[in-house]
């Protein structure tokens, strides 16, 4: 993934979490961050690891 593609990816992730937190604060949608991350943290670590490996090779 190129440098700009990497930045876009993390920007979208942050934007998504920001929208989810905002909807939760407004009472429109319930979002439990720790419950969400609790099931997905291994996948997140794997994706981060792969991203770092490919970043170093390029």
Biopython code that builds the backbone (N, CA, C, O; Angstrom):
import numpy as np
from Bio.PDB.StructureBuilder import StructureBuilder

atoms = [
    (1, "UNK", "N", (0.858, -1.173, 0.000)),
    (1, "UNK", "CA", (0.000, 0.000, 0.000)),
    (1, "UNK", "C", (0.902, 1.233, 0.000)),
    (1, "UNK", "O", (1.844, 1.320, 0.787)),
    (2, "UNK", "N", (0.612, 2.168, -0.873)),
    (2, "UNK", "CA", (1.418, 3.373, -0.955)),
    (2, "UNK", "C", (1.220, 4.248, 0.281)),
    (2, "UNK", "O", (0.294, 4.041, 1.066)),
    (3, "UNK", "N", (2.085, 5.201, 0.432)),
    (3, "UNK", "CA", (2.023, 6.108, 1.590)),
    (3, "UNK", "C", (0.687, 6.845, 1.631)),
    (3, "UNK", "O", (0.074, 6.958, 2.693)),
    (4, "UNK", "N", (0.226, 7.353, 0.472)),
    (4, "UNK", "CA", (-1.042, 8.076, 0.459)),
    (4, "UNK", "C", (-2.211, 7.123, 0.667)),
    (4, "UNK", "O", (-3.201, 7.489, 1.301)),
    (5, "UNK", "N", (-2.109, 5.902, 0.141)),
    (5, "UNK", "CA", (-3.160, 4.912, 0.355)),
    (5, "UNK", "C", (-3.260, 4.518, 1.812)),
    (5, "UNK", "O", (-4.358, 4.301, 2.325)),
    (6, "UNK", "N", (-2.126, 4.423, 2.481)),
    (6, "UNK", "CA", (-2.083, 4.088, 3.905)),
    (6, "UNK", "C", (-2.749, 5.189, 4.715)),
    (6, "UNK", "O", (-3.508, 4.910, 5.642)),
    (7, "UNK", "N", (-2.466, 6.441, 4.365)),
    (7, "UNK", "CA", (-3.064, 7.577, 5.067)),
    (7, "UNK", "C", (-4.571, 7.619, 4.854)),
    (7, "UNK", "O", (-5.326, 7.911, 5.781)),
    (8, "UNK", "N", (-5.005, 7.327, 3.636)),
    (8, "UNK", "CA", (-6.439, 7.321, 3.337)),
    (8, "UNK", "C", (-7.135, 6.230, 4.133)),
    (8, "UNK", "O", (-8.223, 6.446, 4.669)),
    (9, "UNK", "N", (-6.512, 5.054, 4.214)),
    (9, "UNK", "CA", (-7.093, 3.937, 4.969)),
    (9, "UNK", "C", (-7.316, 4.325, 6.416)),
    (9, "UNK", "O", (-8.413, 4.140, 6.945)),
    (10, "UNK", "N", (-6.282, 4.866, 7.073)),
    (10, "UNK", "CA", (-6.422, 5.228, 8.486)),
    (10, "UNK", "C", (-7.358, 6.415, 8.670)),
    (10, "UNK", "O", (-8.039, 6.519, 9.690)),
    (11, "UNK", "N", (-7.394, 7.302, 7.694)),
    (11, "UNK", "CA", (-8.335, 8.413, 7.757)),
    (11, "UNK", "C", (-9.775, 7.926, 7.723)),
    (11, "UNK", "O", (-10.621, 8.427, 8.464)),
    (12, "UNK", "N", (-10.055, 6.953, 6.865)),
    (12, "UNK", "CA", (-11.404, 6.389, 6.782)),
    (12, "UNK", "C", (-11.765, 5.661, 8.063)),
    (12, "UNK", "O", (-12.896, 5.772, 8.537)),
    (13, "UNK", "N", (-10.827, 4.920, 8.630)),
    (13, "UNK", "CA", (-11.079, 4.203, 9.888)),
    (13, "UNK", "C", (-11.415, 5.201, 10.996)),
    (13, "UNK", "O", (-12.384, 5.008, 11.730)),
    (14, "UNK", "N", (-10.627, 6.260, 11.120)),
    (14, "UNK", "CA", (-10.894, 7.272, 12.150)),
    (14, "UNK", "C", (-12.229, 7.958, 11.919)),
    (14, "UNK", "O", (-12.971, 8.216, 12.867)),
    (15, "UNK", "N", (-12.536, 8.253, 10.669)),
    (15, "UNK", "CA", (-13.819, 8.865, 10.340)),
    (15, "UNK", "C", (-14.976, 7.950, 10.724)),
    (15, "UNK", "O", (-15.967, 8.411, 11.291)),
    (16, "UNK", "N", (-14.862, 6.676, 10.425)),
    (16, "UNK", "CA", (-15.899, 5.711, 10.763)),
    (16, "UNK", "C", (-16.133, 5.645, 12.273)),
    (16, "UNK", "O", (-17.276, 5.666, 12.729)),
    (17, "UNK", "N", (-15.051, 5.565, 13.043)),
    (17, "UNK", "CA", (-15.200, 5.529, 14.499)),
    (17, "UNK", "C", (-15.776, 6.834, 15.029)),
    (17, "UNK", "O", (-16.580, 6.821, 15.961)),
    (18, "UNK", "N", (-15.378, 7.957, 14.448)),
    (18, "UNK", "CA", (-15.934, 9.235, 14.865)),
    (18, "UNK", "C", (-17.435, 9.316, 14.639)),
    (18, "UNK", "O", (-18.172, 9.796, 15.500)),
    (19, "UNK", "N", (-17.892, 8.843, 13.473)),
    (19, "UNK", "CA", (-19.324, 8.843, 13.172)),
    (19, "UNK", "C", (-20.068, 7.920, 14.134)),
    (19, "UNK", "O", (-21.139, 8.269, 14.630)),
    (20, "UNK", "N", (-19.503, 6.750, 14.397)),
    (20, "UNK", "CA", (-20.158, 5.812, 15.314)),
    (20, "UNK", "C", (-20.278, 6.392, 16.720)),
    (20, "UNK", "O", (-21.324, 6.263, 17.357)),
    (21, "UNK", "N", (-19.208, 7.033, 17.210)),
    (21, "UNK", "CA", (-19.262, 7.654, 18.538)),
    (21, "UNK", "C", (-20.273, 8.802, 18.568)),
    (21, "UNK", "O", (-20.990, 8.971, 19.554)),
    (22, "UNK", "N", (-20.331, 9.584, 17.499)),
    (22, "UNK", "CA", (-21.283, 10.685, 17.433)),
    (22, "UNK", "C", (-22.719, 10.164, 17.466)),
    (22, "UNK", "O", (-23.550, 10.684, 18.211)),
    (23, "UNK", "N", (-23.012, 9.147, 16.667)),
    (23, "UNK", "CA", (-24.355, 8.565, 16.661)),
    (23, "UNK", "C", (-24.715, 7.986, 18.026)),
    (23, "UNK", "O", (-25.867, 8.063, 18.453)),
    (24, "UNK", "N", (-23.732, 7.408, 18.708)),
    (24, "UNK", "CA", (-23.970, 6.880, 20.050)),
    (24, "UNK", "C", (-24.271, 8.021, 21.024)),
    (24, "UNK", "O", (-25.197, 7.917, 21.828)),
    (25, "UNK", "N", (-23.498, 9.106, 20.959)),
    (25, "UNK", "CA", (-23.714, 10.253, 21.858)),
    (25, "UNK", "C", (-25.055, 10.921, 21.614)),
    (25, "UNK", "O", (-25.666, 11.425, 22.556)),
    (26, "UNK", "N", (-25.526, 10.938, 20.383)),
    (26, "UNK", "CA", (-26.810, 11.553, 20.058)),
    (26, "UNK", "C", (-27.986, 10.626, 20.356)),
    (26, "UNK", "O", (-29.141, 11.042, 20.261)),
    (27, "UNK", "N", (-27.706, 9.391, 20.710)),
    (27, "UNK", "CA", (-28.762, 8.436, 21.038)),
    (27, "UNK", "C", (-29.440, 7.842, 19.812)),
    (27, "UNK", "O", (-30.496, 7.220, 19.926)),
    (28, "UNK", "N", (-28.844, 8.029, 18.646)),
    (28, "UNK", "CA", (-29.417, 7.497, 17.413)),
    (28, "UNK", "C", (-29.099, 6.014, 17.263)),
    (28, "UNK", "O", (-29.926, 5.230, 16.797)),
    (29, "UNK", "N", (-27.899, 5.649, 17.664)),
    (29, "UNK", "CA", (-27.455, 4.273, 17.538)),
    (29, "UNK", "C", (-26.598, 3.925, 18.739)),
    (29, "UNK", "O", (-25.818, 4.756, 19.204)),
    (30, "UNK", "N", (-26.731, 2.711, 19.248)),
    (30, "UNK", "CA", (-25.905, 2.269, 20.368)),
    (30, "UNK", "C", (-24.636, 1.645, 19.815)),
    (30, "UNK", "O", (-24.697, 0.764, 18.957)),
    (31, "UNK", "N", (-23.482, 2.099, 20.302)),
    (31, "UNK", "CA", (-22.194, 1.572, 19.860)),
    (31, "UNK", "C", (-21.337, 1.310, 21.086)),
    (31, "UNK", "O", (-20.966, 2.241, 21.801)),
    (32, "UNK", "N", (-21.024, 0.057, 21.327)),
    (32, "UNK", "CA", (-20.175, -0.334, 22.445)),
    (32, "UNK", "C", (-18.782, -0.602, 21.897)),
    (32, "UNK", "O", (-18.517, -1.666, 21.339)),
    (33, "UNK", "N", (-17.885, 0.384, 22.062)),
    (33, "UNK", "CA", (-16.535, 0.285, 21.494)),
    (33, "UNK", "C", (-15.787, -0.931, 22.001)),
    (33, "UNK", "O", (-15.228, -1.685, 21.204)),
    (34, "UNK", "N", (-15.763, -1.138, 23.298)),
    (34, "UNK", "CA", (-14.984, -2.252, 23.850)),
    (34, "UNK", "C", (-15.585, -3.599, 23.486)),
    (34, "UNK", "O", (-14.859, -4.577, 23.308)),
    (35, "UNK", "N", (-16.900, -3.655, 23.376)),
    (35, "UNK", "CA", (-17.521, -4.890, 22.923)),
    (35, "UNK", "C", (-17.176, -5.181, 21.474)),
    (35, "UNK", "O", (-16.992, -6.336, 21.088)),
    (36, "UNK", "N", (-17.089, -4.119, 20.669)),
    (36, "UNK", "CA", (-16.735, -4.259, 19.254)),
    (36, "UNK", "C", (-15.277, -4.689, 19.100)),
    (36, "UNK", "O", (-14.973, -5.637, 18.375)),
    (37, "UNK", "N", (-14.390, -3.989, 19.782)),
    (37, "UNK", "CA", (-12.965, -4.288, 19.681)),
    (37, "UNK", "C", (-12.649, -5.639, 20.329)),
    (37, "UNK", "O", (-11.742, -6.345, 19.888)),
    (38, "UNK", "N", (-13.394, -5.991, 21.368)),
    (38, "UNK", "CA", (-13.145, -7.238, 22.080)),
    (38, "UNK", "C", (-13.149, -8.446, 21.174)),
    (38, "UNK", "O", (-12.370, -9.376, 21.381)),
    (39, "UNK", "N", (-14.007, -8.453, 20.177)),
    (39, "UNK", "CA", (-14.068, -9.581, 19.263)),
    (39, "UNK", "C", (-13.160, -9.438, 18.059)),
    (39, "UNK", "O", (-12.857, -10.429, 17.396)),
    (40, "UNK", "N", (-12.717, -8.218, 17.762)),
    (40, "UNK", "CA", (-11.962, -7.975, 16.543)),
    (40, "UNK", "C", (-10.493, -7.635, 16.753)),
    (40, "UNK", "O", (-9.768, -7.466, 15.772)),
    (41, "UNK", "N", (-10.025, -7.529, 18.002)),
    (41, "UNK", "CA", (-8.648, -7.079, 18.200)),
    (41, "UNK", "C", (-7.610, -8.004, 17.584)),
    (41, "UNK", "O", (-6.581, -7.505, 17.129)),
    (42, "UNK", "N", (-7.810, -9.325, 17.539)),
    (42, "UNK", "CA", (-6.791, -10.155, 16.863)),
    (42, "UNK", "C", (-6.688, -9.837, 15.373)),
    (42, "UNK", "O", (-5.590, -9.811, 14.816)),
    (43, "UNK", "N", (-7.818, -9.599, 14.735)),
    (43, "UNK", "CA", (-7.815, -9.270, 13.310)),
    (43, "UNK", "C", (-7.137, -7.922, 13.088)),
    (43, "UNK", "O", (-6.379, -7.751, 12.133)),
    (44, "UNK", "N", (-7.408, -6.980, 13.962)),
    (44, "UNK", "CA", (-6.785, -5.657, 13.851)),
    (44, "UNK", "C", (-5.266, -5.769, 13.980)),
    (44, "UNK", "O", (-4.533, -5.118, 13.235)),
    (45, "UNK", "N", (-4.791, -6.586, 14.917)),
    (45, "UNK", "CA", (-3.346, -6.787, 15.077)),
    (45, "UNK", "C", (-2.735, -7.439, 13.842)),
    (45, "UNK", "O", (-1.640, -7.062, 13.425)),
    (46, "UNK", "N", (-3.418, -8.402, 13.260)),
    (46, "UNK", "CA", (-2.926, -9.070, 12.056)),
    (46, "UNK", "C", (-2.821, -8.075, 10.900)),
    (46, "UNK", "O", (-1.814, -8.044, 10.193)),
    (47, "UNK", "N", (-3.853, -7.269, 10.712)),
    (47, "UNK", "CA", (-3.850, -6.284, 9.630)),
    (47, "UNK", "C", (-2.729, -5.268, 9.842)),
    (47, "UNK", "O", (-2.034, -4.908, 8.891)),
    (48, "UNK", "N", (-2.548, -4.806, 11.069)),
    (48, "UNK", "CA", (-1.466, -3.865, 11.350)),
    (48, "UNK", "C", (-0.099, -4.496, 11.083)),
    (48, "UNK", "O", (0.787, -3.852, 10.521)),
    (49, "UNK", "N", (0.065, -5.732, 11.480)),
    (49, "UNK", "CA", (1.332, -6.433, 11.245)),
    (49, "UNK", "C", (1.631, -6.581, 9.764)),
    (49, "UNK", "O", (2.754, -6.326, 9.330)),
    (50, "UNK", "N", (0.637, -6.990, 8.980)),
    (50, "UNK", "CA", (0.817, -7.129, 7.535)),
    (50, "UNK", "C", (1.139, -5.779, 6.911)),
    (50, "UNK", "O", (1.994, -5.680, 6.031)),
    (51, "UNK", "N", (0.446, -4.738, 7.374)),
    (51, "UNK", "CA", (0.694, -3.400, 6.860)),
    (51, "UNK", "C", (2.134, -2.972, 7.121)),
    (51, "UNK", "O", (2.777, -2.403, 6.239)),
    (52, "UNK", "N", (2.642, -3.235, 8.305)),
    (52, "UNK", "CA", (4.020, -2.871, 8.642)),
    (52, "UNK", "C", (5.012, -3.655, 7.802)),
    (52, "UNK", "O", (6.011, -3.096, 7.349)),
    (53, "UNK", "N", (4.757, -4.932, 7.588)),
    (53, "UNK", "CA", (5.661, -5.772, 6.787)),
    (53, "UNK", "C", (5.732, -5.248, 5.365)),
    (53, "UNK", "O", (6.826, -5.087, 4.823)),
    (54, "UNK", "N", (4.583, -4.978, 4.746)),
    (54, "UNK", "CA", (4.594, -4.491, 3.372)),
    (54, "UNK", "C", (5.161, -3.079, 3.276)),
    (54, "UNK", "O", (5.752, -2.719, 2.258)),
    (55, "UNK", "N", (4.989, -2.290, 4.309)),
    (55, "UNK", "CA", (5.540, -0.928, 4.311)),
    (55, "UNK", "C", (7.073, -0.982, 4.293)),
    (55, "UNK", "O", (7.716, -0.180, 3.616)),
    (56, "UNK", "N", (7.641, -1.911, 5.023)),
    (56, "UNK", "CA", (9.107, -2.026, 5.087)),
    (56, "UNK", "C", (9.696, -2.593, 3.792)),
    (56, "UNK", "O", (10.822, -2.259, 3.424)),
    (57, "UNK", "N", (8.939, -3.450, 3.100)),
    (57, "UNK", "CA", (9.441, -4.050, 1.867)),
    (57, "UNK", "C", (9.408, -3.082, 0.699)),
    (57, "UNK", "O", (10.163, -3.245, -0.259)),
    (58, "UNK", "N", (8.545, -2.080, 0.764)),
    (58, "UNK", "CA", (8.443, -1.158, -0.383)),
    (58, "UNK", "C", (9.366, 0.026, -0.254)),
    (58, "UNK", "O", (9.394, 0.885, -1.135)),
]
sb = StructureBuilder()
sb.init_structure("model")
sb.init_model(0)
sb.init_chain("A")
sb.init_seg("    ")
for serial, (resi, resn, name, xyz) in enumerate(atoms, 1):
    if name == "N":
        sb.init_residue(resn, " ", resi, " ")
    sb.init_atom(name, np.array(xyz, "f"), 0.0, 1.0, " ", f" {name:<3s}", serial, name[0])
structure = sb.get_structure()
